[in-house]
Amino acid sequence: MADKPEFDYDAPTVKYEVEESVAYVTMARPEYNNAQNGKMTYELDAAFRKAVADDDVKVIVLRGEGKHFSAGHDIGTPGRDVHLPQDRVTMWYDHSNKEGGEYLYVREAEAYLGMCRRWREIPKPTIAAVQGACIAGGLMLAWVCDLIVATDDAFFSDPVVRMGIPGVEYFAHPFELNPRIAKEFLFTGEKMSAERAYQMGMVNRISTRESLAEDVKALAQKVGAMPRLGLALTKQAINHIEDLQGKRTGMDAVFAWHHFTHAHNDLVSGDKLGGYDAKAMARENKKED
């Protein structure tokens, strides 16, 4: 059997470019279907901050290089770096020298829930351009964006209930979907097609692989023609209404239950993910096909 490839920690996992007042932030781990390790998470944050600071940028587009938008959080590639300290961007302390439940709770409060909340509040419109798989942690990246354009072959799923975990850390499911559909989505772990996601209001527009780039560009330029402050305040207003409806406090509760499950899994099986690594999860997902 061939040796596993070494991870080049110096190679960028995110690409950044600006074209006609639109910043394109591109996840660039196509060989691992853009699975998000810590390095990618912090590079995404840096790219978003760069776009916010650039007055010439009116709209930010998040996309994934290769066949899939994102297979989710990295739970098994050679570049998985959950054990490494990071240059933290919130007020949480270092997780990597901690033990027990504190180890994962602190890391995910910073890099998962904390980062996603930061990105949701970016004061410029954001658009997710989704092709292929948008799974678990990939959902979190798409959901923090203001608009989602998906190819007709895109699909969405959050299969982590298989681990005994009640959904990903940024628990937006009941806001992105009708509550009964959100239950089905989580209870079954089944893939939701782009068409059904559009019917549910989770996706704004459906495109094709061939036209995704142009369709997203046209939408970004149309949005970007609006006044910057008007866009920022409109986004702030709608996010505020969601929070009044319980989005933020609901997430806080589910984040605690999420980490109770990590601790439970560790006590019962010795593994925080309930015995599921990337290969095991992929096998279970393929059983649906």
C-alpha positions as a Markdown table, in Angstrom:
| # | Residue | x | y | z |
|---|---|---|---|---|
| 1 | Met | 0.0 | 0.0 | 0.0 |
| 2 | Ala | 1.3 | 3.4 | -0.9 |
| 3 | Asp | 2.4 | 5.7 | 2.0 |
| 4 | Lys | 0.0 | 8.5 | 2.9 |
| 5 | Pro | 1.0 | 11.8 | 1.4 |
| 6 | Glu | 2.8 | 14.2 | 3.6 |
| 7 | Phe | 1.0 | 17.4 | 4.4 |
| 8 | Asp | 2.7 | 20.6 | 3.3 |
| 9 | Tyr | 1.9 | 23.0 | 6.1 |
| 10 | Asp | 3.4 | 25.9 | 4.2 |
| 11 | Ala | 1.1 | 25.5 | 1.1 |
| 12 | Pro | -1.9 | 27.9 | 1.2 |
| 13 | Thr | -5.3 | 26.3 | 1.6 |
| 14 | Val | -7.2 | 29.4 | 0.6 |
| 15 | Lys | -6.8 | 31.6 | -2.5 |
| 16 | Tyr | -7.8 | 35.3 | -2.7 |
| 17 | Glu | -8.4 | 37.5 | -5.6 |
| 18 | Val | -10.5 | 40.6 | -6.4 |
| 19 | Glu | -12.2 | 41.3 | -9.7 |
| 20 | Glu | -14.5 | 44.2 | -10.5 |
| 21 | Ser | -15.2 | 45.0 | -6.8 |
| 22 | Val | -15.9 | 41.3 | -5.9 |
| 23 | Ala | -13.5 | 39.4 | -3.6 |
| 24 | Tyr | -13.3 | 35.7 | -4.4 |
| 25 | Val | -12.3 | 33.6 | -1.5 |
| 26 | Thr | -11.6 | 30.0 | -2.7 |
| 27 | Met | -11.0 | 26.9 | -0.6 |
| 28 | Ala | -8.1 | 25.1 | -2.2 |
| 29 | Arg | -7.8 | 21.6 | -0.9 |
| 30 | Pro | -9.5 | 19.9 | -3.8 |
| 31 | Glu | -7.6 | 16.6 | -3.2 |
| 32 | Tyr | -9.5 | 16.3 | 0.0 |
| 33 | Asn | -12.8 | 17.8 | -1.2 |
| 34 | Asn | -12.0 | 21.0 | 0.6 |
| 35 | Ala | -12.1 | 19.4 | 4.1 |
| 36 | Gln | -11.5 | 22.2 | 6.6 |
| 37 | Asn | -8.5 | 21.8 | 8.8 |
| 38 | Gly | -7.5 | 24.5 | 11.3 |
| 39 | Lys | -5.1 | 26.0 | 8.8 |
| 40 | Met | -7.9 | 26.6 | 6.3 |
| 41 | Thr | -10.2 | 28.0 | 8.9 |
| 42 | Tyr | -7.7 | 30.7 | 9.9 |
| 43 | Glu | -6.8 | 31.4 | 6.3 |
| 44 | Leu | -10.5 | 31.9 | 5.5 |
| 45 | Asp | -10.8 | 34.3 | 8.4 |
| 46 | Ala | -7.7 | 36.3 | 7.2 |
| 47 | Ala | -9.2 | 36.4 | 3.7 |
| 48 | Phe | -12.5 | 37.7 | 4.9 |
| 49 | Arg | -10.8 | 40.3 | 7.0 |
| 50 | Lys | -8.8 | 41.4 | 4.0 |
| 51 | Ala | -11.9 | 41.8 | 1.9 |
| 52 | Val | -13.7 | 43.8 | 4.6 |
| 53 | Ala | -10.8 | 46.2 | 4.9 |
| 54 | Asp | -10.7 | 46.8 | 1.2 |
| 55 | Asp | -13.0 | 49.7 | 0.3 |
| 56 | Asp | -13.0 | 48.7 | -3.3 |
| 57 | Val | -14.6 | 45.4 | -2.4 |
| 58 | Lys | -18.4 | 45.5 | -2.4 |
| 59 | Val | -19.3 | 41.8 | -2.3 |
| 60 | Ile | -17.5 | 38.6 | -1.1 |
| 61 | Val | -17.9 | 35.3 | -2.9 |
| 62 | Leu | -16.9 | 32.0 | -1.1 |
| 63 | Arg | -16.3 | 29.0 | -3.3 |
| 64 | Gly | -14.5 | 25.7 | -3.4 |
| 65 | Glu | -11.9 | 24.5 | -5.9 |
| 66 | Gly | -12.5 | 21.2 | -7.6 |
| 67 | Lys | -15.4 | 18.8 | -7.7 |
| 68 | His | -17.0 | 19.7 | -4.4 |
| 69 | Phe | -17.6 | 22.8 | -2.3 |
| 70 | Ser | -16.7 | 21.2 | 1.0 |
| 71 | Ala | -16.8 | 17.8 | 2.5 |
| 72 | Gly | -16.9 | 19.4 | 6.0 |
| 73 | His | -14.5 | 19.5 | 8.9 |
| 74 | Asp | -11.3 | 17.6 | 8.5 |
| 75 | Ile | -11.7 | 14.3 | 10.5 |
| 76 | Gly | -9.0 | 12.2 | 8.8 |
| 77 | Thr | -6.7 | 13.7 | 6.2 |
| 78 | Pro | -2.9 | 13.9 | 6.5 |
| 79 | Gly | -3.3 | 17.6 | 7.2 |
| 80 | Arg | -5.7 | 17.3 | 10.1 |
| 81 | Asp | -4.2 | 19.6 | 12.7 |
| 82 | Val | -6.7 | 19.6 | 15.6 |
| 83 | His | -3.8 | 19.2 | 18.1 |
| 84 | Leu | -1.9 | 22.3 | 17.0 |
| 85 | Pro | -2.2 | 25.8 | 18.6 |
| 86 | Gln | -3.4 | 28.6 | 16.4 |
| 87 | Asp | -3.0 | 32.4 | 16.4 |
| 88 | Arg | -6.4 | 32.9 | 18.0 |
| 89 | Val | -8.7 | 35.6 | 16.7 |
| 90 | Thr | -11.3 | 35.6 | 19.5 |
| 91 | Met | -10.7 | 35.9 | 23.3 |
| 92 | Trp | -10.5 | 32.1 | 23.9 |
| 93 | Tyr | -7.2 | 30.8 | 25.2 |
| 94 | Asp | -5.1 | 28.0 | 23.6 |
| 95 | His | -6.9 | 24.6 | 23.4 |
| 96 | Ser | -3.9 | 22.4 | 22.4 |
| 97 | Asn | -2.4 | 22.0 | 25.9 |
| 98 | Lys | -5.7 | 21.2 | 27.6 |
| 99 | Glu | -7.3 | 17.9 | 28.5 |
| 100 | Gly | -10.7 | 16.3 | 28.5 |
| 101 | Gly | -13.8 | 18.2 | 27.3 |
| 102 | Glu | -11.9 | 21.5 | 27.6 |
| 103 | Tyr | -9.7 | 20.5 | 24.7 |
| 104 | Leu | -12.4 | 20.3 | 22.1 |
| 105 | Tyr | -14.8 | 22.8 | 23.7 |
| 106 | Val | -12.3 | 25.6 | 23.6 |
| 107 | Arg | -11.1 | 24.8 | 20.1 |
| 108 | Glu | -14.6 | 24.6 | 18.6 |
| 109 | Ala | -15.8 | 27.7 | 20.5 |
| 110 | Glu | -13.0 | 29.6 | 18.8 |
| 111 | Ala | -12.6 | 28.0 | 15.4 |
| 112 | Tyr | -16.1 | 26.7 | 14.7 |
| 113 | Leu | -18.9 | 28.5 | 16.4 |
| 114 | Gly | -16.8 | 31.6 | 17.1 |
| 115 | Met | -15.5 | 31.9 | 13.5 |
| 116 | Cys | -18.9 | 31.3 | 11.9 |
| 117 | Arg | -20.5 | 34.0 | 14.0 |
| 118 | Arg | -17.8 | 36.4 | 13.0 |
| 119 | Trp | -18.3 | 35.6 | 9.3 |
| 120 | Arg | -22.1 | 35.9 | 9.6 |
| 121 | Glu | -21.6 | 39.4 | 10.8 |
| 122 | Ile | -19.3 | 40.5 | 8.0 |
| 123 | Pro | -20.6 | 44.0 | 7.1 |
| 124 | Lys | -20.5 | 43.2 | 3.3 |
| 125 | Pro | -22.8 | 40.9 | 1.4 |
| 126 | Thr | -21.5 | 37.4 | 1.1 |
| 127 | Ile | -22.4 | 34.7 | -1.5 |
| 128 | Ala | -21.6 | 31.0 | -1.4 |
| 129 | Ala | -21.1 | 29.4 | -4.8 |
| 130 | Val | -21.8 | 25.7 | -4.1 |
| 131 | Gln | -21.1 | 22.8 | -6.4 |
| 132 | Gly | -21.2 | 19.1 | -5.5 |
| 133 | Ala | -21.0 | 18.2 | -1.9 |
| 134 | Cys | -21.8 | 20.6 | 0.9 |
| 135 | Ile | -21.6 | 18.4 | 4.0 |
| 136 | Ala | -21.6 | 19.1 | 7.7 |
| 137 | Gly | -18.9 | 21.8 | 8.3 |
| 138 | Gly | -19.5 | 22.8 | 4.6 |
| 139 | Leu | -23.0 | 23.7 | 5.6 |
| 140 | Met | -21.7 | 26.0 | 8.2 |
| 141 | Leu | -19.6 | 27.9 | 5.6 |
| 142 | Ala | -22.6 | 28.2 | 3.2 |
| 143 | Trp | -25.0 | 29.1 | 5.9 |
| 144 | Val | -23.0 | 32.1 | 7.2 |
| 145 | Cys | -23.3 | 33.6 | 3.7 |
| 146 | Asp | -26.1 | 35.9 | 2.9 |
| 147 | Leu | -27.0 | 34.2 | -0.4 |
| 148 | Ile | -26.4 | 30.7 | -1.8 |
| 149 | Val | -26.2 | 29.8 | -5.5 |
| 150 | Ala | -25.9 | 26.1 | -6.1 |
| 151 | Thr | -25.4 | 23.9 | -9.1 |
| 152 | Asp | -28.2 | 21.6 | -10.1 |
| 153 | Asp | -26.0 | 18.6 | -9.0 |
| 154 | Ala | -25.2 | 20.1 | -5.6 |
| 155 | Phe | -26.3 | 18.3 | -2.5 |
| 156 | Phe | -26.4 | 19.2 | 1.2 |
| 157 | Ser | -26.3 | 16.9 | 4.3 |
| 158 | Asp | -25.5 | 16.9 | 8.0 |
| 159 | Pro | -24.9 | 13.2 | 8.9 |
| 160 | Val | -23.2 | 13.7 | 12.3 |
| 161 | Val | -26.2 | 12.3 | 14.2 |
| 162 | Arg | -24.6 | 9.0 | 13.3 |
| 163 | Met | -22.0 | 10.0 | 15.8 |
| 164 | Gly | -24.7 | 10.7 | 18.4 |
| 165 | Ile | -24.1 | 14.4 | 17.9 |
| 166 | Pro | -27.1 | 16.7 | 17.4 |
| 167 | Gly | -25.9 | 18.5 | 14.3 |
| 168 | Val | -22.9 | 20.7 | 13.5 |
| 169 | Glu | -21.7 | 23.4 | 15.9 |
| 170 | Tyr | -23.2 | 26.3 | 14.0 |
| 171 | Phe | -26.7 | 25.0 | 14.5 |
| 172 | Ala | -28.7 | 27.0 | 12.0 |
| 173 | His | -30.9 | 24.1 | 10.8 |
| 174 | Pro | -34.3 | 25.3 | 12.1 |
| 175 | Phe | -33.7 | 28.7 | 10.6 |
| 176 | Glu | -32.4 | 27.4 | 7.2 |
| 177 | Leu | -35.2 | 24.9 | 7.0 |
| 178 | Asn | -38.8 | 24.3 | 8.2 |
| 179 | Pro | -38.4 | 22.7 | 11.6 |
| 180 | Arg | -40.0 | 19.4 | 10.5 |
| 181 | Ile | -37.8 | 19.3 | 7.5 |
| 182 | Ala | -34.8 | 20.1 | 9.7 |
| 183 | Lys | -35.7 | 17.1 | 11.8 |
| 184 | Glu | -35.9 | 14.8 | 8.8 |
| 185 | Phe | -32.6 | 16.2 | 7.5 |
| 186 | Leu | -30.8 | 15.4 | 10.8 |
| 187 | Phe | -32.7 | 12.2 | 11.7 |
| 188 | Thr | -31.9 | 10.5 | 8.4 |
| 189 | Gly | -28.6 | 12.1 | 7.4 |
| 190 | Glu | -29.9 | 11.9 | 3.8 |
| 191 | Lys | -28.6 | 14.2 | 1.1 |
| 192 | Met | -30.8 | 17.1 | 0.2 |
| 193 | Ser | -30.8 | 18.0 | -3.5 |
| 194 | Ala | -30.2 | 21.6 | -4.7 |
| 195 | Glu | -33.8 | 21.6 | -6.0 |
| 196 | Arg | -35.3 | 20.7 | -2.6 |
| 197 | Ala | -33.0 | 23.1 | -0.8 |
| 198 | Tyr | -34.3 | 25.8 | -3.2 |
| 199 | Gln | -37.9 | 24.9 | -2.4 |
| 200 | Met | -37.1 | 25.1 | 1.3 |
| 201 | Gly | -35.6 | 28.6 | 0.8 |
| 202 | Met | -32.1 | 27.5 | 1.8 |
| 203 | Val | -30.8 | 28.2 | -1.7 |
| 204 | Asn | -31.5 | 31.4 | -3.5 |
| 205 | Arg | -30.7 | 30.3 | -7.1 |
| 206 | Ile | -29.9 | 27.1 | -9.0 |
| 207 | Ser | -27.2 | 27.2 | -11.6 |
| 208 | Thr | -25.1 | 24.6 | -13.5 |
| 209 | Arg | -21.4 | 23.7 | -13.3 |
| 210 | Glu | -20.9 | 25.4 | -16.6 |
| 211 | Ser | -22.6 | 28.6 | -15.7 |
| 212 | Leu | -22.0 | 28.9 | -11.9 |
| 213 | Ala | -19.1 | 31.3 | -12.1 |
| 214 | Glu | -20.9 | 33.7 | -14.5 |
| 215 | Asp | -24.2 | 33.5 | -12.6 |
| 216 | Val | -22.5 | 34.3 | -9.3 |
| 217 | Lys | -20.5 | 37.1 | -10.8 |
| 218 | Ala | -23.7 | 38.7 | -12.3 |
| 219 | Leu | -25.5 | 38.4 | -8.9 |
| 220 | Ala | -22.5 | 39.8 | -7.0 |
| 221 | Gln | -22.3 | 42.8 | -9.4 |
| 222 | Lys | -26.0 | 43.5 | -9.1 |
| 223 | Val | -25.8 | 43.4 | -5.3 |
| 224 | Gly | -22.6 | 45.5 | -5.3 |
| 225 | Ala | -24.4 | 48.3 | -7.2 |
| 226 | Met | -26.3 | 49.1 | -4.0 |
| 227 | Pro | -24.8 | 51.7 | -1.5 |
| 228 | Arg | -22.3 | 50.1 | 0.8 |
| 229 | Leu | -23.9 | 51.4 | 4.1 |
| 230 | Gly | -27.4 | 50.4 | 2.9 |
| 231 | Leu | -26.2 | 46.9 | 2.3 |
| 232 | Ala | -24.4 | 46.7 | 5.7 |
| 233 | Leu | -27.4 | 48.0 | 7.6 |
| 234 | Thr | -29.9 | 45.8 | 5.8 |
| 235 | Lys | -27.8 | 42.8 | 6.6 |
| 236 | Gln | -27.5 | 43.9 | 10.2 |
| 237 | Ala | -31.3 | 44.4 | 10.4 |
| 238 | Ile | -32.2 | 40.9 | 9.1 |
| 239 | Asn | -29.5 | 39.2 | 11.3 |
| 240 | His | -30.9 | 41.1 | 14.3 |
| 241 | Ile | -34.4 | 39.8 | 13.6 |
| 242 | Glu | -33.1 | 36.2 | 13.4 |
| 243 | Asp | -31.4 | 36.7 | 16.8 |
| 244 | Leu | -34.6 | 38.1 | 18.3 |
| 245 | Gln | -36.2 | 34.9 | 17.1 |
| 246 | Gly | -33.7 | 32.9 | 19.1 |
| 247 | Lys | -31.0 | 32.0 | 16.7 |
| 248 | Arg | -28.0 | 33.0 | 18.8 |
| 249 | Thr | -29.4 | 31.6 | 22.2 |
| 250 | Gly | -30.5 | 28.4 | 20.5 |
| 251 | Met | -27.1 | 27.9 | 19.1 |
| 252 | Asp | -25.5 | 28.4 | 22.5 |
| 253 | Ala | -27.7 | 25.6 | 23.9 |
| 254 | Val | -27.1 | 23.2 | 21.1 |
| 255 | Phe | -23.3 | 23.9 | 21.2 |
| 256 | Ala | -23.4 | 22.7 | 24.9 |
| 257 | Trp | -25.3 | 19.5 | 23.9 |
| 258 | His | -22.9 | 19.0 | 21.1 |
| 259 | His | -20.0 | 18.9 | 23.5 |
| 260 | Phe | -21.8 | 16.8 | 26.0 |
| 261 | Thr | -22.0 | 14.2 | 23.2 |
| 262 | His | -18.2 | 14.5 | 22.6 |
| 263 | Ala | -17.6 | 13.7 | 26.2 |
| 264 | His | -20.2 | 10.9 | 26.3 |
| 265 | Asn | -18.6 | 9.3 | 23.2 |
| 266 | Asp | -15.2 | 9.5 | 24.8 |
| 267 | Leu | -16.4 | 7.9 | 28.0 |
| 268 | Val | -18.3 | 5.1 | 26.2 |
| 269 | Ser | -16.0 | 4.3 | 23.3 |
| 270 | Gly | -12.8 | 6.2 | 23.9 |
| 271 | Asp | -13.4 | 8.2 | 20.8 |
| 272 | Lys | -14.9 | 11.7 | 20.7 |
| 273 | Leu | -16.5 | 11.1 | 17.3 |
| 274 | Gly | -18.1 | 7.8 | 18.3 |
| 275 | Gly | -15.7 | 5.7 | 16.2 |
| 276 | Tyr | -16.3 | 7.6 | 12.9 |
| 277 | Asp | -13.3 | 8.8 | 11.0 |
| 278 | Ala | -13.4 | 10.2 | 7.5 |
| 279 | Lys | -13.4 | 6.8 | 5.8 |
| 280 | Ala | -16.1 | 5.4 | 8.0 |
| 281 | Met | -18.4 | 8.4 | 7.5 |
| 282 | Ala | -17.8 | 8.2 | 3.8 |
| 283 | Arg | -18.8 | 4.5 | 3.7 |
| 284 | Glu | -22.0 | 5.3 | 5.6 |
| 285 | Asn | -22.8 | 8.2 | 3.3 |
| 286 | Lys | -22.3 | 6.0 | 0.2 |
| 287 | Lys | -24.9 | 3.6 | 1.4 |
| 288 | Glu | -27.6 | 6.2 | 0.6 |
| 289 | Asp | -26.5 | 6.3 | -3.1 |
